[in-house]
Amino acid sequence: MTLRLILGFLLATPILTPAFSQKYDNIWFMGYQAPFAPDDSFCVSIFDFSNGNLQVGVNQDMEAFFQETNVSLCDEDGNLLLYSNGVHIFNRNHQIMENGANLMDGGALQSNSLPQGVLAFYMPGSSNRAVVIHAIDEYVEAPLWTVAVTGLYYSIVDLSANAGVGKVIQKKTPLLIDTLDYGKFTATRHGNGRDWWILANEVNSNRFYKILLQEDGLTIYDNQAIGETVMETLGQSVFSPDGKTYAIAGSYDDVIGKFLSVYDFNRCNGELSNPRQWNWHDEVHGPTVGVAISPNSRYLYVPSNKYFYQYDLYANDIEASRITVAIYDGFQSPFGSKFYLAQLAPDNKIYINCSNGETVMHVIHNPDEAGLACNVEQHGIYLPCYNAQALPNFPNYRLGDWSGSLCDTLGINPSSEGAVEISGVNIYPNPASTAAQIHFQAPGPKGGRVTLYDLAGRLVLSEPIEEGASTYTLSLAICPSGWYFVCITEKGKIVAKEKLVIIKD
């Protein structure tokens, strides 16, 4: 059987290509409503990553008030299109967009303090439509007797309307009506490289709703009960940059303490698997906990009020891999600048806000490094304005398709530079049992490897190919029966790929 040529990149490895280097998360806003503030410290700080590095600016005239509910959306070149604090949708001119006011009941409300309570995307397949997904929280009587999220809603924005300033053309449309966890809404790209998965956890439950954003709109794709109950708390959720891991962190009470739940995630079907959850006590109950994952998807970080932890997601025992990479040093500006929410930025650093209204933020300079080498700098970012726990909520816009998976059907990614076409490659037998022969009609690739993945995208084996070889014997002794992908790579780039069926006696 001839292996069809695929010029692409390694399975499940987020590599920046021209199609996925967009700067949708280029501009961040944090701060208080400026026109009614008592002094110049009550304003809006602006993070701008236009040149690849962080530039901190200020706006004294913006009317928005940002707390934990916070999102912005830029075009692929990093030019601001819209932003929202969960109460209103604002345009690029810092005005409430036409028909964008009062996403929450009670128009006098200035901001929303729901962590990760809003998300924004381009509509898949469209260059002039955006969708803003936002939560509604309100007081719920028996049996909860608390403020809870009672549903998710969405609004559609025509980005071309009003000479490019935009207009909300569909507002506050119900998407999911149920009592949900307090925020923690996050997303990752579908394995096809175009659509999006959004997860929402039912309150005090182990049930997750899977929302799918496609060209034709938003649908509740499925729901899944898995693992232990996730308690309703202040906290944060995150997908790893490669989309293969999903995690939730929270802080409940003095008895349960703080907890972390980690799952594997399948970007084709939205399935969670391999749940792991543990809790810990590191101080008298501190309500603020966040979570972020390094650009290489290996290290998970938990800012936990006074303490800052790193976990190794590659470890056999993730819980036991915990390392304390920082302890709050007592700095005040003007209150205690303890650790709270975290967000991976376009410069591949992780930025962490504070649990109080502060004029500083923390930063992890080298999050791909183990232990103290990750370099947590406390109060390393000075803000020109007070920040009320605001931090924008972004998915990884740069994640491409899951190359080689069953849902990699759209041909989203362009050819990788430097890949060399291999013609006349055959694999025999197929189906196979204990071994298969790969035949090259022309000399084999330079610096080549043969890699084998299962249908879940897990690497089964990776072995070098002798340069110039005309055949290669692929041993299948360790492989159980099933479907696999055989990939030929050259200098880290896939140059040929095909399915292989393994049948054991």
C-alpha positions in Angstrom: 0.0 0.0 0.0 1.4 3.4 -0.9 1.7 5.9 1.9 0.1 9.2 0.8 2.3 12.2 1.2 1.5 14.6 4.0 3.7 17.7 4.4 2.9 18.8 7.9 4.1 18.7 11.5 4.4 16.2 14.3 1.2 14.9 15.7 -0.3 16.9 18.6 2.7 19.3 18.6 1.8 23.0 18.6 4.1 24.5 16.0 3.5 28.1 14.9 2.9 28.2 11.1 1.6 31.1 9.0 -2.0 29.9 9.4 -1.8 29.8 13.2 0.5 32.7 14.2 -2.5 35.0 14.5 -2.4 37.6 17.2 -6.0 37.3 18.4 -4.8 37.7 22.1 -2.5 40.6 21.3 -4.1 43.3 23.6 -5.0 42.9 27.2 -7.0 45.3 29.4 -6.9 45.5 33.2 -8.1 48.3 35.6 -10.9 50.4 37.0 -13.4 52.7 35.3 -11.4 55.8 34.6 -13.8 58.7 34.2 -15.3 58.4 37.7 -12.0 57.6 39.5 -10.7 59.8 42.2 -7.1 60.0 40.8 -4.9 58.9 37.9 -4.1 55.5 39.4 -7.7 54.5 38.7 -7.4 53.8 34.9 -6.9 51.0 32.5 -3.5 49.3 32.0 -2.9 47.9 28.5 -0.7 44.9 27.7 0.4 45.0 24.1 2.4 42.1 22.6 2.7 43.6 19.0 6.5 43.4 18.7 6.7 40.0 20.4 7.5 41.4 23.8 5.3 42.9 26.5 4.7 46.7 26.3 2.7 48.2 29.2 0.6 51.3 28.4 -2.3 53.2 29.9 -5.6 54.7 29.0 -7.2 57.4 31.2 -10.4 57.7 29.3 -11.8 54.2 28.9 -15.2 53.7 30.6 -14.8 49.9 31.1 -14.3 48.5 34.6 -12.5 45.1 34.5 -12.6 42.4 37.1 -12.2 38.6 36.7 -14.7 38.5 33.8 -12.5 39.8 31.0 -11.8 39.1 27.3 -10.6 40.9 24.2 -10.3 39.9 20.6 -7.9 41.2 17.9 -7.6 40.4 14.2 -4.8 38.1 12.9 -2.4 41.1 12.8 -3.1 42.1 16.4 -5.4 45.0 15.8 -8.1 45.4 18.4 -11.6 44.4 17.4 -13.7 44.2 20.6 -13.5 43.5 24.3 -16.0 42.7 27.1 -16.1 42.7 30.9 -19.2 40.4 30.8 -21.6 43.3 31.2 -21.1 45.1 27.9 -19.3 44.5 24.6 -17.0 47.4 23.6 -15.7 48.2 20.1 -12.2 49.2 19.1 -12.9 52.8 19.8 -13.6 52.0 23.5 -17.3 52.7 23.2 -20.1 50.3 24.0 -20.8 48.6 20.6 -24.1 49.1 19.0 -26.6 46.7 20.7 -23.7 45.5 22.9 -25.0 47.0 26.3 -26.3 45.0 29.3 -25.4 41.4 28.7 -26.4 40.9 32.4 -29.7 42.0 33.9 -29.3 45.3 35.7 -27.7 47.8 33.4 -26.2 49.8 36.3 -23.7 46.9 36.9 -20.3 48.1 36.0 -18.4 44.8 35.9 -18.6 41.1 36.5 -16.3 39.3 39.0 -16.9 35.8 37.6 -13.4 34.2 36.9 -13.3 33.1 33.2 -16.9 34.2 32.7 -16.5 35.2 29.1 -14.8 34.0 25.9 -14.5 35.4 22.4 -13.8 33.8 19.0 -13.9 34.4 15.3 -16.8 32.3 13.9 -15.1 29.4 12.2 -14.9 29.9 8.5 -15.7 33.7 8.7 -13.6 36.8 8.6 -16.3 39.2 9.6 -18.2 37.5 12.3 -17.3 37.0 16.0 -19.0 35.3 18.9 -18.9 36.3 22.5 -19.9 33.6 25.0 -20.8 34.9 28.5 -22.1 33.5 31.7 -25.0 34.8 33.9 -24.7 34.6 37.6 -27.5 35.3 40.0 -28.8 34.4 43.4 -30.2 30.9 43.6 -32.5 29.8 46.5 -32.9 26.3 47.8 -31.1 24.0 47.7 -28.1 26.2 46.9 -28.8 29.5 48.7 -25.9 31.1 47.0 -24.8 33.2 44.0 -24.4 30.7 41.1 -24.0 30.6 37.4 -27.4 29.8 35.9 -26.5 29.6 32.2 -24.3 30.4 29.3 -25.4 32.8 26.6 -23.8 34.1 23.4 -23.9 37.1 21.2 -22.9 37.4 17.5 -20.9 40.4 16.3 -20.8 41.7 12.7 -17.3 43.0 12.6 -17.8 44.8 9.3 -20.8 46.9 10.4 -20.5 50.6 11.1 -17.5 51.0 8.9 -15.6 48.3 10.7 -16.5 49.4 14.2 -18.9 46.5 14.6 -22.4 45.8 15.7 -24.0 43.1 17.9 -26.5 41.4 15.5 -27.7 38.6 17.8 -27.6 39.3 21.6 -27.8 37.2 24.7 -29.0 34.0 23.0 -29.4 31.1 25.5 -26.9 28.4 24.9 -26.9 26.2 28.1 -29.4 26.7 30.9 -28.3 24.9 34.0 -26.6 25.6 37.3 -22.9 25.6 36.5 -19.6 25.9 38.3 -18.6 29.4 39.2 -16.9 30.4 35.9 -13.8 28.4 34.8 -15.1 28.4 31.1 -12.2 27.6 28.8 -11.7 26.2 25.3 -9.4 24.4 23.0 -9.3 24.0 19.2 -11.0 20.9 17.6 -8.6 18.4 16.0 -9.8 19.6 12.6 -7.9 22.9 13.2 -11.0 25.1 12.6 -13.7 24.5 15.2 -13.6 24.9 19.0 -14.4 22.8 22.1 -15.7 24.7 25.2 -16.2 22.9 28.5 -18.6 23.8 31.3 -18.8 21.9 34.6 -22.2 21.4 36.2 -22.2 22.8 39.7 -20.8 20.5 42.5 -20.7 17.6 40.0 -18.4 15.5 37.9 -20.5 16.2 34.8 -19.0 18.3 32.0 -21.0 19.9 29.1 -19.1 19.8 25.8 -20.0 22.8 23.6 -18.9 22.7 20.0 -18.4 25.9 18.0 -18.6 25.3 14.2 -19.3 27.2 11.0 -23.0 26.8 11.5 -23.0 28.0 15.1 -22.9 26.6 18.7 -24.3 23.3 19.8 -24.3 21.3 23.0 -22.4 18.3 21.6 -22.6 16.0 24.6 -22.1 15.7 28.3 -19.9 13.4 30.3 -19.7 12.4 34.0 -16.1 11.4 34.9 -13.9 11.2 38.0 -14.7 12.8 41.3 -17.0 15.8 42.0 -15.5 19.2 41.2 -16.7 21.5 44.0 -18.0 25.0 43.2 -15.2 27.4 44.1 -13.3 30.4 43.1 -10.6 29.0 40.8 -9.5 28.5 37.2 -9.5 25.9 34.4 -7.1 25.5 31.5 -6.3 23.4 28.5 -2.6 22.6 27.7 -1.3 24.4 24.6 -1.3 21.1 22.7 -4.9 20.5 23.7 -4.2 17.1 25.3 -4.7 18.0 29.0 -7.5 19.7 30.8 -7.1 20.9 34.4 -9.2 22.7 37.1 -7.9 24.2 40.3 -10.0 25.6 43.2 -10.1 26.4 46.9 -13.1 25.2 48.8 -12.9 25.5 52.6 -10.7 24.7 55.6 -11.8 21.0 55.6 -11.5 20.1 51.9 -8.8 22.7 51.3 -7.6 23.3 47.8 -7.9 20.8 44.9 -6.6 20.1 41.4 -8.3 17.9 38.9 -6.4 16.8 35.7 -7.8 14.9 32.7 -6.6 13.7 29.3 -8.6 15.3 26.4 -9.4 14.0 22.9 -9.7 16.9 20.5 -11.6 14.8 17.9 -14.5 13.7 20.1 -14.3 15.9 23.1 -13.8 13.0 25.5 -12.2 13.4 28.9 -10.3 10.4 30.3 -7.8 9.3 32.9 -9.1 11.6 35.7 -6.8 12.4 38.6 -7.8 14.7 41.5 -6.1 15.5 44.8 -6.4 18.1 47.5 -4.0 19.8 49.9 -3.8 22.3 52.8 -1.0 24.8 52.7 -2.3 27.5 55.0 -5.4 28.8 56.8 -8.0 28.7 54.0 -7.0 31.2 51.2 -9.7 31.5 48.5 -7.6 32.3 45.5 -6.2 29.6 43.3 -5.3 29.6 39.6 -3.8 27.3 37.0 -1.7 27.6 33.8 0.3 25.2 31.7 3.7 25.8 30.1 4.1 26.4 26.3 5.6 22.9 25.9 2.5 21.5 27.7 4.7 19.7 30.3 4.6 21.9 33.4 1.4 22.8 35.2 1.5 25.8 37.5 -0.8 26.5 40.5 -0.7 30.0 42.0 -2.2 29.2 45.4 -2.5 32.5 47.4 0.8 32.5 49.4 2.4 29.6 47.5 3.3 28.8 43.9 3.5 25.2 42.7 4.8 23.5 39.6 3.7 20.0 38.6 5.2 17.7 35.9 2.5 16.4 33.7 4.9 13.9 32.2 5.5 12.3 35.6 4.0 8.9 36.5 2.7 10.4 39.7 1.8 14.0 38.9 0.8 14.8 42.5 4.1 13.6 43.8 6.0 15.8 41.3 5.0 19.0 43.0 7.7 21.6 43.5 7.3 24.9 45.3 8.7 27.5 42.9 7.8 30.6 44.9 6.4 31.8 48.3 4.8 35.1 48.7 7.5 37.6 49.9 5.2 40.0 51.7 5.3 42.8 49.1 2.4 45.3 49.2 1.1 47.7 46.6 -0.8 48.8 48.5 -2.2 45.5 49.8 -0.7 42.1 49.8 0.3 41.0 46.3 -0.6 37.3 46.7 -1.0 34.9 43.8 -4.3 34.4 42.0 -5.2 33.8 38.3 -2.6 33.0 35.6 -2.6 33.3 31.8 -0.1 32.1 29.1 0.8 35.1 26.9 1.9 35.4 23.2 5.5 35.9 24.4 5.4 32.4 26.0 5.6 33.8 29.5 2.9 33.3 32.1 1.4 36.3 33.9 -0.3 36.1 37.3 -2.5 38.7 38.9 -3.0 39.4 42.6 -5.8 38.6 44.9 -6.2 42.3 45.9 -6.5 45.6 44.0 -2.8 46.0 43.2 -0.4 47.9 40.9 1.8 44.9 40.2 1.6 41.5 38.6 3.9 38.4 38.7 5.5 36.6 35.8 7.0 33.2 35.0 9.9 34.0 32.6 10.8 30.4 31.6 7.8 28.3 32.2 9.2 25.4 30.1 11.9 24.8 32.6 11.7 22.5 35.6 11.8 23.7 39.2 13.3 27.0 40.2 14.7 27.4 36.7 11.2 28.5 35.6 12.1 31.8 37.2 9.0 33.2 39.0 9.5 36.9 39.4 7.2 38.3 42.1 5.7 41.8 41.4 7.9 41.8 38.3 5.4 43.8 36.2 4.5 47.3 37.3 1.0 48.5 36.3 0.2 52.2 35.9 -3.3 51.6 37.3 -4.9 49.6 40.1 -6.1 46.2 39.0 -9.1 44.6 40.6 -8.1 40.9 40.0 -8.6 41.3 36.2 -6.9 39.0 33.8 -8.3 38.2 30.3 -9.4 34.7 29.4 -7.9 33.3 26.2 -7.7 29.8 24.6 -4.6 28.9 22.6 -5.5 30.5 19.3 -2.2 29.2 17.8 -3.0 25.5 18.1 -3.5 23.9 14.7 -5.1 20.6 13.6 -4.3 17.3 15.2 -2.3 16.1 12.3 -2.8 12.5 11.4 -5.9 12.0 13.6 -9.2 10.8 12.2 -10.7 14.3 12.5 -7.8 15.9 10.5 -10.1 16.3 7.5 -9.9 19.9 6.4 -6.3 20.4 5.3 -6.0 23.5 7.5 -2.2 23.6 7.9 0.1 24.6 5.1 3.2 22.6 4.1 6.1 22.8 6.5 9.2 24.4 5.1 12.1 22.1 4.6 10.1 18.9 4.2 11.3 16.7 1.4 8.9 14.7 -0.7 9.3 11.0 -0.5 7.8 9.1 -3.4 7.3 5.4 -3.8 6.9 4.4 -0.2 5.1 1.1 0.5 4.2 -0.8 3.7 3.6 -4.5 3.7 1.8 -6.4 5.1 -1.2 -4.4 6.1 -2.9 -5.7 8.2 0.1 -6.9 10.1 0.7 -8.9 13.2 4.3 -8.9 14.6 6.2 -6.8 12.0 5.8 -4.7 8.9 8.2 -3.8 6.1 8.5 -0.2 4.9 10.0 0.0 1.4 11.6 3.1 -0.2 11.9 3.1 -4.0 14.3 6.0 -3.6 16.9 6.3 -0.8 15.3 6.9 2.6 15.1 10.3 4.2 18.1 12.0 5.8 17.8 12.3 9.5 14.6 10.3 9.2 12.5 8.4 11.8 9.6 6.1 11.8 7.0 6.9 14.4 3.9 5.0 15.4 0.8 6.6 17.0 -2.4 5.1 18.2 -5.8 6.6 17.4 -5.8 8.6 20.6 -2.6 10.4 19.4 -0.3 8.7 21.9 3.2 8.0 20.7 3.8 4.2 20.7 7.4 4.1 19.3 9.9 6.3 17.5 13.0 4.8 15.9 15.7 6.2 13.5 15.9 5.2 9.9 19.4 4.5 8.5 20.2 7.2 6.0 19.9 5.9 2.4 18.1 2.7 3.5 15.8 1.1 1.0 13.8 -0.9 3.6 12.9 -0.6 7.3 11.5 -3.4 9.5 8.9 -2.0 11.9 8.6 -4.3 15.0 5.0 -4.5 16.3 5.6 -6.9 19.2 4.6 -4.4 21.8 1.5 -3.2 20.0 -2.0 -4.6 20.8 -4.5 -5.1 18.0 -6.0 -1.9 16.7 -5.7 1.0 14.2 -2.5 3.0 14.1 -0.8 5.8 12.1 2.7 5.1 10.7 4.5 8.4 10.1 7.8 8.9 8.3 9.5 12.1 9.5 12.5 14.0 8.2 14.2 16.5 10.5 11.1 16.5 12.7 8.6 17.0 9.9 6.1 14.4 8.7 6.7 13.6 5.0 4.5 10.5 4.7 1.7 8.9 6.7 -0.8 6.1 6.5 -3.1 4.0 8.7 -1.8 0.6 9.7 -4.1 -2.2 11.1 -2.5 -4.6 13.6 -4.2 -7.9 14.2 -2.8 -10.2 16.9 -3.5 -14.0 16.8 
